[in-house]
């Protein structure tokens, strides 16, 4: 049986199915290897009865069997814990239904275990009067995400009507998302398509990887070369799907990691704080008016400075 991983839309319940290779492990050891939580946090969840095996509460030392389902009920962050914070935020567009934000590098999009403050959501709660409720109290208004160290545009839903429309656009691929990236090495083809399946990495559950046996979810990325340098290539990517770390994983897959992306083996010869990956263009249909809207965000100064040096 292949290893399975599923996270509910509210982000609070994570399910695993134990494969034959992991059978015989202790419950706490298994979760320590497959989740992003610390051992102490895992122990705390088990002791509180928030970890179920086959639907039943069990102990940390329980010996797992192949095929058993584990449900981890992560602790809900209460609304009162989500403090509106007057953090700097670049709102490039706003009306009664949507807001488009140019997220800075280093900003986490929404609260998660161990990171409840100083997120984009904390800033949105302060600066916007309303946010959609579809993704619960932890992710109000969040329709799609950017990694912490990826900068650029994302759209925020201010009500549930807009949220549903935007989700459908992303799902049907009618909304278009374009990214700029500087990658290691010289990409030979002027343009191309990367189509794989992406799943959790078997070596590190915090990372993703291209699946060799088509497990996980299909991921499609279009790319084209903007400019070539002696040891680097300036690229534009278009997402056709929106998997976790998709561009970063696909860049590694074709042998050209994103510069500054240490997690996936990218170089960092420019003293960067994160990967040179920027969501520069967003095209969507306004949920209420039906108008096709295009938004663009210039490259951050640190990204532009690297290109200037290479030129």
N, C-alpha and C positions, 0 to 999 in steps of 0.2 A: 504494500500500500504506500502511495506517495505521501509525503508530508504535506499537510494542508495548513493554511493560515487564513484567517478571516477576521477583519475588524469591522464591527458594526458602525453604521453611519453616525451614531452619537459618540463614537470613539471610546465608549466605556466598557464594552464587552469584547474580549479577544478570545478566539477559539483556535485550538490546535487539535490535530488528529495524530496520535502517536504512530510512527511507522515501525517496521520490524527492527531497524537498526537501533532505535532508541528504547525498545522494549527492555525491561529489567532495570531501568534507571529509577532513582528516587525522583519523586515529584519536584522537590525543590531544586535538585540538580538540573533536571530537564528545563525548568523554567529559567534558571540562571543562564543556561546556554542559548535559549531560544527567544527570550524577551529582552527588552531594553532596560529592565528594572534592576536595581541593586539587590543583592541577596537579602539585605535587611528589609527592604520593601516587600520582596516576595514572601519572606517569612511572616511579615505583618499581615499581608493579605490572606495567607493561608490560615493564620490563627484567628482572623476575624470571620472565617467562613466564606470568603469571597472568591475562593478557588474551588471549583467543582470538577470531579472526575466522574464521567457517566451520570451527571446530574446530582451527585451526592458530595457532601462535604467530607474531606478526608484529611489526613495528616501529612506533614512535610516529608516524612520518610516512606510514604506509600510507594510500593513498587509498581511501576506502570506496565501495562500490557499492550501489545500491538492492537491498533484499531480503536483504543479508548479515546473519547473526546474530552478535552480539558477546556473548561470555560473560566476565564479570568475576568472577574467583574471589578474593573478598576474603580476607584473611589471617585464619585462625582464631585466636581468642583462646584460648590454652591454659588449661586448668583452673587451673594454678598462678598464672596472671595474675589470676584472679578471687579476690581476697583477701576473706575474710569481714571485715566491718567493723562495729564496735559503733556503728552510727548510730541515732539516734532513729527509732522506727517505731511506729505506732499499730496494733496487732493487735486488732481488735474481736471476733474469734472464731477459735478454733483447736481442731481435734481431730486424729485420726490421719490423716485424708484431705485435709482442706482447711484453709486459713487465709484469713480475710477481712481485708484491710488498708485503712485509711483513709490514702491517700497524700497527702502535703503538696504544695502548690504549689512548683515549682522543683526537684522531684526527678525525675531521669531513671529510667525503669523498669528498663532493662537496659543493659549495656555495649554500646558501638558504637565505631566508629572515632573515636579522639580523646577518648573518654570511658569509661575503663575502671574508674574508681573512683567512690565516693560515689553509687552508684546503688541503687535499691531491691533489686536482686538481691544486691549486696554485703551489704546489711543482712539480707536473708532468709537468706543463707548463714551468718550469725553467729547469728541468733535462732532459726532452725528447725533441727530435727535432720535432716530429709530434705526433698527436693524432687523432683518428677518429672523425668525425663530426656528426654522426647519432643522438646523443642525444643533439645536439645543443651546443651553446656556454657556457652554464652553466655546462654541464656534459661531456666535451670532453673526449673520451676514456673510459668512465665508462660503463662497461658491467653489473656488479653486484655490490652490496654495502655491507658494514659491518656497523653495528651501531657504533656510536662514541666511546663507551667504550668497544667494542669488538675488539680484536687484531687479527692479522693473515693475511693469504694470500688472495689476490684478483688479478685477471688478468685484464690487461689494454690493449685495442685495439689501435694500432698506426695508423691504416687506416680502412676505411669502409669495405673493403674485409674481414679483420680479425674480425671486429666487428660483421658482419652478421653471420659468421661461429660460433663464440663463443656464440652468442645469440641463435642460433639454437641448439647448443650442450646443453646449459642449459635448453632450452625449452623441448628438447627430452629426457633429463635426462642422456645423454651419458657422459656429464661432471660430475665428482663426487667431492663433497665438504664435508670434514670431520672436525668436531670440537671437541675439548676437553672442558669439563666443570666440575666444582665442584658444586654439588647441595646439598641442605639441606636435611637431613634425609637419611635413609638407603633404597635404592631401592632394592626390593626383587627379582624381575625377573632379570635373567642374561642378557636378551636381549628382545627387543620387537619393536612394531611399533605403532606410534601415528598417527592416520588419522582423521582429523576433518575439519571443515570449519573455517576460520579466517576472522574476520571483524573488523571494528573500534569499540572500546568500547563505549557503550551507556553512560557510566559514565564519561569518559574522552577521548575526540577525539584525544588526542596525543598518546594514547595507543591502543593496539589491544587486541582482546579477542576471545576465542573460541565461535562460534555462536551456539546458541541453536536451531535455525530454518533453519540451512544450508544456511544462507545468506553469502555473502562474497565469498571467494575463497577457493578451496580445498587445504589443507596443509598436507603433508606427511613427517614424520620424523622417521628414524630408530635409535635405540639406543642400546648400550650394556654397561655393567658394566666393568670398568677396575680395580677398586680397591674400597673396602668398608672400611670405618672407623667407629668409634663409633657413630658419629652423621652426617656424610657426606658420599657422594659417588662420586668417580671420574668416569666420564662418557665419552663415545665417541658417538657423534651424526653424522648421515649422512643425509644431506638434499636431499629429492627427489623433493621438490618444494622450491621456494625461496620467501616466503611471508615475509612481514615486521615483525620483531621481532619474527620470527617463533619459533626458539628454546626456546627463553625466555617464550613465551606464552605456548608452549607445555610442558615445564618443570613445569610451574605453574599448568597446566591442570592435570598432573599426581600426583600433590601434592609434588613436589620436585623442588622448585624454585632454580634458579642459585644463588650461593653465591655472595653477593655484588650487586645484582640486586634490588636495593631499589624500583624502579618504579613498579616492579611486586611482591613486598613483600618478597624479598630475605633477608637473614640475612647479617649482616656486622660486625662480631666480630673480623675481622682481620685488621681493619682500612684501608679498600680498597678504591680506587678512582673510582671503577666501577666494573662490573660483571666479574667473573672468567670464561670467555668464549673466546676461542681462535681457530681460523680457522687454523688448523695445517697441513692439507693435501689437495692438489688440483690435480686432475687428468683430463687432457684434451687432445684433439687431435689437433696438430698444424694445423692452418688453411691452410697453404700452402704445407707443406711437408707430412701431414697425419700421422706424428709420434705421438705415444702415449707418453705423457710427464707427469711425476709425480714430484710434488714439495712438500717439507715439511719444516715446520718452527718450531723450538723448542719452548717450553713454555717460556713466558716472565719470568724474574727473580722473580717478585712479586708473580706470580702464583706458580712457583716451590718452593719458600720459604714457602708458605702456606702448600703445600703437605709435605715438609720436616718436618714442625712442627707437622703435624698430624701423621706422621710416627714415 
